[in-house]
Amino acid sequence: MRRHRPIIAALATVVAFVALFTRGFIDFDRLRLKLVQSATAATQGSVRLTSDQLDGLTGLHQPLALIAQIDNPTHADHDFTLSVDGAPVCRPHVGAGTTRRVDCVATAWAAGSAHEIRFDGPPDGWALTYLEIATHHGNTSGPFFFVILPRDSSHYTPVSPAFSLLAALAIGALFLLIEPAPFARWLALTHRALSFVVAATLAVIAAAPWVSHYRVIVWSWTVIVLLVVLAFPQAWTTTRWLFGRRASAAGRWVDASRRFIVAAIVAGVFATAMHVRLAEAYDGNYSGFLTVSRSSFDVNPLVNARPDIRDSLRLAENGYDGQFMYYMTFDPLLRTFRGDPAQYGFVVDNVPYRFGRIGFSLLTRIIAGDRWQQYPATMIAVILASVFAAALALAALAEQAGLSPAVGALILIVPGFWRSLFGGLPEPLAVALLLAGVFFCARSQWIVAGACFAGSLLVRETGSVIVLAIAGSTAMAGRRRDAVTLLLVSLVPVALWRIYVGWSLLPAWGISGFFGRAPVIGWPFGGIADLWSAIHQGRYFPGSPSMARAGIAYPILLIGASVLAAALAISTPGAIAIAATVYALLALCLNFEMTWIDVGNAERTTYELFVVLALTTLQIRSYPRPLRVALAVLWCAAGLYVLYGAYDADFLRTTLALPDLP
């Protein structure tokens, strides 16, 4: 069997690629128009129908399915002719005393909005009982989603070549690299029988256009399920190894690869969504993610005299925070206007606050250098690399705690990270460095941990709550020297940078240049109350049901997370649980004017609460059962919100080929 493994793997790769690329789909718009739903008797051997409602279908310029039922109660067989705009499209035969479903295909329609559909048969004694014109002949629903189209139809969104190739290579790798664990005889026989059924199904689907008038397409995840059935022994063995709690005896490096696989899957999902948005919304221009406004560009003295920079950007009517990170990349050290720092007021909206968070822009400048054309793409690449690093660090922490590295996949359902990706913003970078710091703290590598924390705080200073909590816990455990080392290495670089920013801005901003902040805090629940009031009155993004949906759902998720954080702090007090409670309190005090005015702002501003709850999840086995259940429910709710409640939920489901809720 091992000798034939490369051949089997190669065959599996080819089958998987062909099945996904040529017969898989990720989206299909089902259109249908029912013209006849009750018996229409023939007159002088014909049934004629004229309709001016077909523009939505004929405008697709696709072959259309004509699905009819002809009732022939006579004692003789008869042939019928179905014509569209005077052109015959099929000639069905209906037996004596039967009612037959007839499936025909119309490929051409006459110009104009009115169209004639005509059935010709024997002089009398028969009737047309049903007629439907549709994009497809029929379909199933649910997880096994098949659609039957006219043979030459292309009215669907196919699976991309890249996704097809990656999935096919993954299937091939299972057959090539994995030695399946032994199964019970009955299970092995069951798998063989199912494999035969799957192979026959795939063969019929592939051959359908060659031997019939139909093309069968299959939802992408249905294809993957069918392929996994073929590779079930290998897939099951891999799943047990990847998601099991304990490392195997195969060696440290083999087991370490589990966390890299989890991180790669997480980053791959984010990268897939990014590439789809890049192609569909921004025509391949990465600056679209940054939402740079025309008005901000035109008054910005760093760039407004550069038509070459302007021509490279997709400018929007209204800007977002990503544009400020982009602008700061041109001058991260505040040197261009050192003689007139007031000019920076035209570069960003809140100069001490924005330049106090220089980490993302500075890292982009270090990577891209003076190649300003690469700044937008570099910013997005840094975000994707940060997602990978954050999932890797969380997976490593999970393994340290004796859990599966699959815990790292929780990064996928932190709502704020999706808004950060689509806005070109650095929250994933701050979290990657923060989690790396926690990882090194667990290994008592305080200087390395402090350096990671310092990098994170230069991106977003709000991570200081975790740093202070860990330092305080370390000091209370009797390791005051380690706590002081951690604080000095973490906070001194940030303090020095803030002093530098304040000194550079002193002529224009005075003492306030040293204390950049954003006025986002108000009364507890005040911002949420204002948000819900605006939604109720129809003032919150009128005409956008997705924003209203997110504005209702996300505060509920946030309140649930806050209650859970408080319960964890009371039940099992510790540094991380206390930090979660602080973040929960801050989240509930966010105001409407600066935060909830756009629910995406709230998702980004409150991401630390979910990250810290992910860290508390690492100790889940030590919690009372109610708290374990509550944590599981919270993460399920977060996943449902990301896929079905958030503003971008519809886009994510389409991109990942996931179904809508029933």
N, C-alpha and C positions, 0 to 999 in steps of 0.2 A: 504493500500500500504506500509506503514512504517513497518508493521509487517513482510512483506515478503522481506524487503530490504536486510537483511543478506543472505537470500537464493539466491536472484537475484545477489548480489555482488559475492557470491561464484561461482555461475554458470558462470558469466561473466569472472571471473579470470581464471577458468578452460578453457573456450572456447578461451580466448585470449592466454593463454600459449600454448595450443595444436596447435592453428592456426599458431603462430609464430615459435614454436620450430619444429613442424613436417612438416609444409608446407611453411615456410618463407625462403627466401634466401637473402644474401647480395651481392653475386657476382655470375655471371654465364658466362662461356666462351662459346659462341656460335660458334661451328665449323660445316661447311657444305661443301660438295663436290658435284657439279652437274656433273653427268656423261653423261646424255642424255638430250638434250634440243630441239630436233627435232625428227620427226617421224622416227622410225627404224622398218621396216617391218620384220615380222617373217619369218624365213627360216626353212622349214621342221618342223614347229610347235614350233620353239624355237627362243629366242633372247639371245645371249650369249655375255657377256661383261667381259673383263679381264682388271684389273687396277693394277698398282704398285704405286698408289698415295694415298693409304689408311693408310699408317703407322701412320700419325698424329691422325687418328681416332681410328684405332684398338689398338694403343699403350695405349689408355686410359683404356683399359680393362673394358669397360662399355657397356651395351646394346646400340645398335645404331639403329636409326630410318631409315628405307628405305621407301622413299616416291616416289611412282611411279604413272604414269597415263597410263592406258591401253585403247586403242581404239578398240572397237568391233563393226565394221559397219555391221556385218552379221545379218541375220534374226533369229538367235538362241542364247539362253543364253549359256555361256561357263564357265567352271571352269579352273583356271590357278594355276600353282605352281611356287612359287618363291624360289629358292635355293641359298645358299651362300656356296661356296667351297664344293659343292656336298651334303650339308645337307639342306633339306626343312625347310623353316622358316614360310611360311604361304601359304594358298590356297584360294585366293580371287575368288569371283564369279562376273562376269561382264554380265549385261543384254544385250539383243540384241539391236543393234543400239545405244549404249551409249559409252561415254568415262568416265571412273570411276577413281577417285583418290583411291590409295591403300596405306594404312599405315601398314607396317610390322616392326618387331623387330628382329634383328640378335644379338644373345647373345654370339656366339662363332665363331672364325675365325681360319682357318688353319695357321700353322706356315709358315713363309716366307713373302716376300714383295709383291708377286703377288697373287691376289685373283680373283676368278671367280664368277660372279653373273649371274644367268640364270633364264629366264622366259620360262615356258613350257605351251602350250595351244593347241588349235585345229590346224590341219595341216597347214592352211593358212587363209588369210583374216583378220588378225588383226595386230596391231602394238603397240610398246612401244613408247609413245610420250614424256615421261619425267621420269628421275630417279635422285634422290638426296639421298645421304647418309649423315646423320647429327647426332649431339648429341641430337636433340630434334625434335619433330613433328611440332612445330610451336610456335609462341609467339606473344604477343601484344607489344606495346611500349608506351612511355609516362608515366604519373603518375600512370596509372593502368596497371602495368607490370605483365603479367602472362606468364608462360612458360609451355608447355606441353611436358613431357618427357616420354620415355618408363617406364613402371611401376616400374621396379627394378633399375632404374638409380639413382646414387648418385653423378652425375657430376655437383655439384654446391657447393657453400659455404653456409652452413646453418646458421641461426641466433643462436648465442651462448645461452646456457641455462640461463646464468646470465641476459643477456639483455631481453630474453623472460620472465623471471620471474619478473624482475623489471617493464617491460611494462604491464604485466598481473596484477601485484599488483596495478599499477597506475589506470588501467581501473576498477578493482574491488573497489578501494578506491572511485572513482567517484560515483559509484552506492551506496556505503555504507554510505558515509559521506555527500554527497551534496544533498540538497533539491533543485530541479530545479526551476528556476523562471517560472511563468506561461507564456505559449505561446498562440498566437492567434489560434483559432480553425483550420483554414486552414493549418497553419504551423504544428500543432500537427498531423493532419491527413497525411500531406505530410511526416512527420518524420516516422510515423507508416508504411506507404507504403514502404519507403526506407529501413526501418529496416527489413521488411519482405524480400525484395530483397536481402539485405546483408546477412541475416541469411540463406536464401536459397543458395546463392552463396557459403558461407563458408561450408555449409553442403555438397554441390556437390563436392567441392574441397577436403574435408576430405574423402568422400566416394569413390572418383574416383578410387584409386588403388584396392578397394575391389570389384568393380562392372564392371571394364573395364581393358583394357591393358595399361592405361595411368596413369601417376602421374602428377598432376598440382601443380606447385610451384608458389609462389607469392612473389614479391619484398617486403622486410620487411616494407617499409614505405607505400606501398599499403595496407598491412594487417592492419597497424595502422590506416590509413585513414578509412578503413571499420569498424574497431572497434570503432573509434571515432563517426562515423555515428550512431552506436547503442547507444552510450552514449552522443549524441549531446546535449540534454537539460542540462545534468550535466556539460558537457565540456564547453558549452557556458556560463553557470552561473559562473563556476570557472574562465574562461578567463576574464570575465568582472570584477570579484573581483580582480584577480591577476594583471591585466594590467591597471585597471582604475586609474585615477589620484587621486581621492579623497578616503580617508579612509572611511570605513563603520562605522556604529554605533555599531558594535559588540564588540568594546573594543580595547584598545591600543595594547594588546598582540596579539590579533587575526590579527590585521592589520600589526603588526611587522613581523608576520610570512611570509608575502608576500616577503619581502626582503630575508629572509632565503631560501625560495623556489627558487627564482631567482638565488641566489648564489649557491644553491645545483645543479641546472640544469647546470650552467656554469662549476662548478667543475666536475660534472658527465661527461660532454662531454670531458673535458681534461683527466679525469681518464680513460675513455673508450679508447681514442687514445693511452694513455700511456700503458695500459695493452696489447693492440694489438701489439704495437711495442715491448714491453717486451717479449711477447710470440713468435712472428714471427721472430724478428731480433736477440734477445739476449738470447733465451732459458731460460727465467726467471731470468737472472743474471742482477741486476740493474746497475752494474758497466758498462754495455754496453753503457748506456746513457752518461757516463762521458768521453768517448773516451780517455782512458789512453793509451799512446803510449809505446811500448816496450823500445824504446831508452830513454825516460824520466825516466821510472821506473829503468832502469839498472844503471843510473848515480845518482839517488836520494839517498843521504846518510840516509834519514829518513826511507826508506823502502827496499832498494835494498839487504839488508842482511837477509830479511825475506821471505823465499820461501813459507811460509804459506799464506802470503799476496798476493804474486805473483800468487799462484794457485787459489786464490779466484776471480781474476780479468779476464775480457775479454780484453786482450791487443790488441791494434790496431797498424797498421803501422804508421799512422799519428795521433797526438793527437790534442785536442782542449782545450779551456779554462776550461772546467769542471774538468779536471785532476788537475789543480792547486788548485781549491777549495777543492778537495779531499785530496791532499797532505797537505794543510795547516791545515786540521782538526786534523792531528796527532800532530801538534805543533802550536796551534793558538797564543800562547803568546811568541813565539820566545825564548824558554828556552833551547832547546836541544843543540844548538850550540852557546850559549851565549859567550863562550870563543873564538869562531872562527866563527863569523857571515858570513864570506865569503862562508861558506858551503851552505848557503841558496841560493846562486846563482845556485846551482845544484838542488834545490827543485822547484823553480818557475823561470819563464823567466825574470820577471821584479820585483825584490824583494820589493822595497819601494812601488811600485804601487799595486802589488797584496796584500801584507800584510796591506796596507792602507785600503783595502776593506775586513775587517776581519769578518764582521757581519754574513755572511752565514756560513762560516766554524766554527765560534765560537758557533753559535746556534746549528749546527749539533753536535758539541762536547758536548755541554751541554745536549742535548737530548739523545744522544747515549752513552755518557761517554767514557769509555775505550773499549767498544765493537766495535772494528774496523770492524768486520764483518758486522755490521749494518750501517756503514757510507753511502754507496751508496743508500740503500733503504731509510734511513732517509733523505738524501738530496732530493730525489724525493718526499717523503711524505711532506716535508716542502714546496716544490714548489706547490704541489697540494693544501695544506692548504692555501698557500698564494693567489692562484687564487680564492679560495672560499672567503677569507677575502677581497680581492680587489673588487670582485663583490658585496659583502655585503656592503662594505663602499660606493661604487658608487651608489648602490640602495638606501641606507639610505640618501645620499646627494640628490638624485633625489626626494625622498619623501619630504625632507625638502624644496625643490624648487617647490613643488606642481606638480611634474611629476610622471609618473608611475615608480615603482621600476624596471620595465623591462629595464630601461636604464642601469642597472648594467650588462646586457648581452652584452654590447659593449666590455667588456673584452674579449669576444670570438673572436673578429675580430681585435684585436691589433696584427699585424703580429709578432712582436718581441717575444711575449709570447710563441708562438708555437716553435720557435727556442730555447727559453730558456728551455722549457720542454724537448725537444728532445736532448738538450745538457747538461742537469743537471745544469743549471745556474740560478742565483738568481734574475733576474729582477722582477718577480712577487712578491717576498718578499719585494723588495725596494718599489714597487708601493703600496702594501697593507699597509705598514707603512706610506707612503706618503699620501695616501687617508684618512687613519685614522687620520693623523694630520690635514688635511684640514677639516674633519668632526668635530673635537674637536675645531678647530679655529672658525668654524661657531657657536659653542655653547659657545664661549668665555672661554673655558677651556685651557688656554695658557700653563700651565705647562705640562698637559697631552699631548697636541698637540706637544710641544717642545720635549718631550720624544719620541714620535712616529717619529718625524722628525729626531732626533738624531739616532735612530735605522736604519732608512732608509739611512741616509748619511754614516753610517758605512758599509752598503752594497754597495751602489753606491753614491759617493759624488756629482754626477751630479744633484741630486734632489735639490741641494742648490739654483738653480735658482728659484724654486717655493717658497722655504722658504724665500729668500730675497725679492721676489716680494710681498708675503703676509705681511711680516714685514714692508716693505716700505709703502704699502697701509694702514696698520693699523696706522703707525706713521702719515701719511698725514691726516688721519681721526681724529687726535687729541688724539690718545691713545698711546702716546709715551712709557709710562711705560709698557703697554702690549707688545708693539713691542720689547722693550729691553728684557723683560722676555722671550719672544719667541726665540729671537736670542741667548740669553745666554744658555738656556736649550737645544736648538737645536745644537749649534755649539761648545760649550765648550767640551762636551765629544769627539767629533770628533777631535778637536784640541789637546786635551790631548793624545788621542790615537796616532795621527800622531807624537807627540813629543816622545812618548814612542817607537814607531817604529824607528824613526830617531836616538834616543839615543842608542837603541839596535844594530843598524847597523853602528853606527858611526865609529868603527875601520876599517871597510871594505869599506863603501860608503861615508864617510865624510859628508859634509853638504847636499849632494844630497839625502841622506837617509831620510831627512825630507820632501822632495817634490816629492813624487812619481807621475808620470804622464805618459801617453801614447801619442806618437807623431801621433795623428790621424787627426789633422787639417791642411788643405791646403788652396788653393785658392777657392773661390766660384765656384761651378760646375766643378772644375778641376777633382775631383775623378769620377764624373759621366761621364765626357767626356772620361776619360781614360777607364772606364768600357765599355762604348758603343763601343769604338774603338777596345778593345780586343775582344768583341763579334763579331763585324763586320769582324775582321781578323781571326776568328775561334780559338783564343788563350785562350778563357775563358772556362775552364772545357770542353775540346774537348770530344765529345761523350756523353755529357749530355745536351740534349735539355731542360730539366727542369730548369737547372741553367741558361741557356741563356734566357729562357722565363722569369724567375724571374728577371734576370739582366736588362731586358728591361722594365718590367712592374713596378717594385718597385720604381725606380727613378721617373717615371711619377706620381705614387701615391704620392710620397714624395713631389714633386714639387707642385702638386695640394694642398696638405695639408699645405704647406708653404705659398702659395698665400692666402689661406683661413685664416690662422693665421694672416697674415699682414692685411687683410681686416677687420677682427674682431677688431684688435688693433686700426685701424683708425676709424672704425665706432662706436665702443663702448669700448673705452679704459678702462682698469682695470688691476688689478694685474695678473689675470689668462691669459688674452689676451696678455699682454706684455710678460709674461713668455713663452707663445706659440710662439711668434715672435722670442724670443731669441733662443729657441730650434730649430725653423725652420732655422734660420741663421746658427747655428752650424751644423745642418744636411746637409745643402747644401755645407758646407766647408769640409766635410769629405774627406780624401784622398783615393787614390786607394790602396796604398801599405799596409796600416794597416786596412782598413775597407772594401772597395768595392772589395778587392781581393776575398772575399766570401760574396755574397749578404746576407747570414744569419747574418754576422757581422753587416752589415748596419741595418738590421731589429732590432737587439738587441740594437744597439747604438742609434737608433732614436725612441725608444718606448715612451720616455717622451713626444714627440710632440703629439702623438695620445692620450696619457693619459690626457694631458692638454686640448686638443680639446674635449675630453669627458667631462671635467669639464666645458668648455665653452658651451657645449650642454645643460647643466642644465638651462641656461638662454635663451634658444632658442626662447621662446615666446616674449622676449623683443627686438629681432633683426628685422631689415627690412626683408621683404619677400625674396629678393634675397639671403640674407645670410642664411635664414632658409632653402631655397631650396638647397643652396650650401652645407650646413652641411649634409643634408639628402643624397645628391649625394655622398659626401665624404665617409660616412659610408657604403653606398651601394657598392662603389668602393673598400673599404677596405675588405668588406665581399667577394666580387668577387675575389679579389686578394688572400685572404687566401685559398679559395676553388678551384680556377681555375688558379691562376697565380704563387703562391709560389712554391718553390722547393718541399715541402711536400704536395702540393695540391692533387695530385693523391692519395696518401696514405690516406689523410683525407677524401676524398670523398668515397673511398672504405670502410674505417672504419665506417663512419657515414651513409653508404648505400645511398649516394646521387648520382644523375645522372650526366653523363658528359654533357657538352654543345652540342647541336645539331650541 
